[in-house]
Amino acid sequence: MSDGLIKMWVALSAIGLMFIAVMSISVSRMKLKGIIKHVITLFAYVCMIIAGILIVFVVLSGPVPE
């Protein structure tokens, strides 16, 4: 795989992690209570942090030469 294609997959996985984080936070705030709510919220924040690191990696790595 080329460098550009790898960066595309990394960015797409970061977007997927952000989607999972948003859905997890929404479910935990509306439907859950107790310790499960806190576990799901923690999972969502970890997903968002990992997604942010991946996006920073993609942006700071610069353009891919052809």
N, CA, C and O of each residue as an XYZ file, in Angstrom:
264
protein
N       0.839     -1.185      0.000
C       0.000      0.000      0.000
C       0.878      1.240      0.000
O       1.965      1.258      0.577
N       0.380      2.270     -0.660
C       1.133      3.514     -0.717
C       0.943      4.307      0.581
O       0.046      4.028      1.377
N       1.804      5.291      0.765
C       1.726      6.119      1.973
C       0.408      6.885      2.043
O      -0.178      7.031      3.116
N      -0.049      7.369      0.899
C      -1.306      8.108      0.878
C      -2.490      7.245      1.275
O      -3.393      7.702      1.977
N      -2.483      5.987      0.823
C      -3.578      5.075      1.155
C      -3.563      4.711      2.640
O      -4.615      4.584      3.266
N      -2.378      4.547      3.191
C      -2.275      4.259      4.624
C      -2.792      5.443      5.445
O      -3.504      5.258      6.433
N      -2.425      6.669      5.024
C      -2.920      7.849      5.735
C      -4.432      7.960      5.632
O      -5.089      8.392      6.579
N      -4.996      7.569      4.480
C      -6.438      7.600      4.323
C      -7.114      6.653      5.309
O      -8.113      7.013      5.931
N      -6.573      5.445      5.453
C      -7.165      4.464      6.369
C      -7.023      4.900      7.825
O      -7.919      4.674      8.638
N      -5.896      5.522      8.145
C      -5.707      6.028      9.519
C      -6.729      7.121      9.813
O      -7.341      7.130     10.881
N      -6.915      8.042      8.869
C      -7.887      9.113      9.065
C      -9.307      8.553      9.146
O     -10.107      9.014      9.960
N      -9.623      7.573      8.318
C     -10.952      6.966      8.350
C     -11.202      6.239      9.669
O     -12.309      6.284     10.206
N     -10.185      5.577     10.185
C     -10.359      4.911     11.485
C     -10.539      5.936     12.602
O     -11.285      5.689     13.549
N      -9.869      7.074     12.503
C     -10.054      8.135     13.503
C     -11.475      8.675     13.450
O     -12.076      8.937     14.492
N     -12.017      8.844     12.254
C     -13.399      9.298     12.122
C     -14.346      8.271     12.721
O     -15.310      8.636     13.394
N     -14.085      6.994     12.487
C     -14.903      5.936     13.071
C     -14.843      5.946     14.587
O     -15.862      5.765     15.254
N     -13.647      6.158     15.138
C     -13.518      6.233     16.595
C     -14.287      7.424     17.162
O     -14.888      7.323     18.232
N     -14.270      8.550     16.450
C     -15.038      9.706     16.903
C     -16.536      9.407     16.885
O     -17.260      9.807     17.797
N     -16.998      8.708     15.856
C     -18.411      8.341     15.777
C     -18.789      7.421     16.938
O     -19.832      7.605     17.565
N     -17.940      6.431     17.221
C     -18.194      5.525     18.349
C     -18.225      6.300     19.663
O     -19.055      6.021     20.528
N     -17.325      7.270     19.818
C     -17.282      8.062     21.042
C     -18.555      8.884     21.213
O     -19.112      8.943     22.309
N     -19.014      9.514     20.147
C     -20.226     10.332     20.241
C     -21.437      9.466     20.579
O     -22.253      9.837     21.423
N     -21.550      8.318     19.924
C     -22.685      7.437     20.198
C     -22.619      6.888     21.632
O     -23.645      6.778     22.303
N     -21.426      6.547     22.092
C     -21.273      6.024     23.454
C     -21.644      7.068     24.501
O     -22.327      6.756     25.476
N     -21.202      8.292     24.303
C     -21.540      9.363     25.243
C     -23.040      9.600     25.252
O     -23.639      9.779     26.312
N     -23.652      9.602     24.063
C     -25.100      9.827     23.990
C     -25.869      8.731     24.720
O     -26.795      9.017     25.479
N     -25.488      7.484     24.492
C     -26.171      6.368     25.152
C     -25.943      6.410     26.661
O     -26.873      6.194     27.438
N     -24.714      6.685     27.073
C     -24.434      6.665     28.511
C     -25.155      7.782     29.255
O     -25.538      7.611     30.412
N     -25.340      8.910     28.608
C     -26.019     10.019     29.290
C     -27.529      9.844     29.325
O     -28.182     10.285     30.271
N     -28.093      9.204     28.299
C     -29.548      9.114     28.217
C     -30.107      7.823     28.805
O     -31.204      7.832     29.364
N     -29.387      6.726     28.693
C     -29.977      5.428     29.003
C     -29.385      4.724     30.222
O     -30.067      3.913     30.849
N     -28.146      5.012     30.566
C     -27.460      4.209     31.571
C     -27.363      4.919     32.912
O     -27.489      6.140     33.004
N     -27.134      4.114     33.955
C     -26.943      4.646     35.305
C     -25.861      3.835     36.002
O     -25.549      2.714     35.601
N     -25.304      4.410     37.036
C     -24.360      3.689     37.875
C     -22.983      3.542     37.264
O     -22.520      4.392     36.502
N     -22.342      2.439     37.618
C     -20.957      2.207     37.222
C     -20.827      1.965     35.726
O     -19.810      2.310     35.126
N     -21.860      1.368     35.114
C     -21.820      1.124     33.668
C     -21.750      2.446     32.913
O     -21.057      2.547     31.901
N     -22.458      3.450     33.393
C     -22.426      4.776     32.774
C     -21.009      5.333     32.779
O     -20.557      5.903     31.787
N     -20.316      5.168     33.889
C     -18.957      5.704     33.997
C     -17.973      4.913     33.137
O     -17.049      5.486     32.559
N     -18.168      3.613     33.055
C     -17.281      2.782     32.229
C     -17.443      3.139     30.751
O     -16.450      3.285     30.039
N     -18.678      3.280     30.289
C     -18.926      3.625     28.890
C     -18.411      5.024     28.585
O     -17.862      5.266     27.510
N     -18.584      5.942     29.522
C     -18.072      7.299     29.336
C     -16.552      7.294     29.249
O     -15.980      7.981     28.403
N     -15.898      6.538     30.102
C     -14.443      6.430     30.047
C     -13.992      5.843     28.717
O     -13.029      6.325     28.119
N     -14.680      4.806     28.251
C     -14.382      4.202     26.954
C     -14.519      5.240     25.833
O     -13.688      5.290     24.927
N     -15.566      6.064     25.897
C     -15.788      7.076     24.871
C     -14.673      8.118     24.869
O     -14.199      8.522     23.807
N     -14.259      8.548     26.045
C     -13.187      9.535     26.102
C     -11.854      8.953     25.627
O     -11.063      9.659     25.001
N     -11.601      7.697     25.913
C     -10.381      7.052     25.403
C     -10.422      6.978     23.881
O      -9.416      7.232     23.218
N     -11.578      6.633     23.329
C     -11.728      6.606     21.865
C     -11.469      7.990     21.277
O     -10.802      8.111     20.250
N     -11.988      9.027     21.916
C     -11.808     10.384     21.398
C     -10.353     10.823     21.480
O      -9.864     11.503     20.578
N      -9.658     10.447     22.541
C      -8.239     10.807     22.669
C      -7.410     10.097     21.601
O      -6.545     10.713     20.979
N      -7.667      8.818     21.386
C      -6.940      8.073     20.356
C      -7.227      8.657     18.978
O      -6.317      8.788     18.160
N      -8.484      9.008     18.712
C      -8.843      9.617     17.430
C      -8.118     10.946     17.246
O      -7.644     11.245     16.151
N      -8.030     11.732     18.291
C      -7.318     13.000     18.201
C      -5.844     12.816     17.907
O      -5.271     13.563     17.114
N      -5.225     11.835     18.534
C      -3.811     11.557     18.272
C      -3.613     11.121     16.821
O      -2.662     11.544     16.165
N      -4.511     10.277     16.328
C      -4.405      9.828     14.937
C      -4.572     10.980     13.954
O      -3.841     11.067     12.968
N      -5.525     11.860     14.217
C      -5.729     13.007     13.328
C      -4.521     13.942     13.353
O      -4.107     14.448     12.310
N      -3.961     14.170     14.528
C      -2.747     15.001     14.608
C      -1.619     14.358     13.818
O      -0.874     15.057     13.131
N      -1.479     13.051     13.901
C      -0.463     12.346     13.126
C      -0.671     12.557     11.627
O       0.285     12.835     10.902
N      -1.896     12.427     11.166
C      -2.181     12.579      9.739
C      -1.909     14.007      9.283
O      -1.318     14.219      8.224
N      -2.334     14.984     10.072
C      -2.173     16.380      9.671
C      -0.706     16.799      9.700
O      -0.238     17.477      8.785
N       0.020     16.406     10.738
C       1.408     16.847     10.867
C       2.380     16.072      9.982
O       3.514     16.510      9.789
N       1.964     14.944      9.447
C       2.865     14.185      8.572
C       2.999     14.822      7.195
O       3.891     14.461      6.428
N       2.138     15.746      6.884
C       2.263     16.513      5.650
C       1.748     15.773      4.435
O       1.251     14.650      4.526
N       1.880     16.435      3.284
C       1.397     15.810      2.052
C       2.286     14.638      1.626
O       3.461     14.548      1.980
N       1.679     13.767      0.866
C       2.396     12.580      0.381
C       2.936     12.891     -1.000
O       2.178     13.302     -1.879
N       4.250     12.701     -1.214
C       4.784     12.941     -2.564
C       4.268     11.883     -3.539
O       4.055     10.726     -3.177
N       4.078     12.308     -4.766
C       3.549     11.378     -5.772
C       4.615     10.587     -6.430
O       4.326      9.763     -7.298
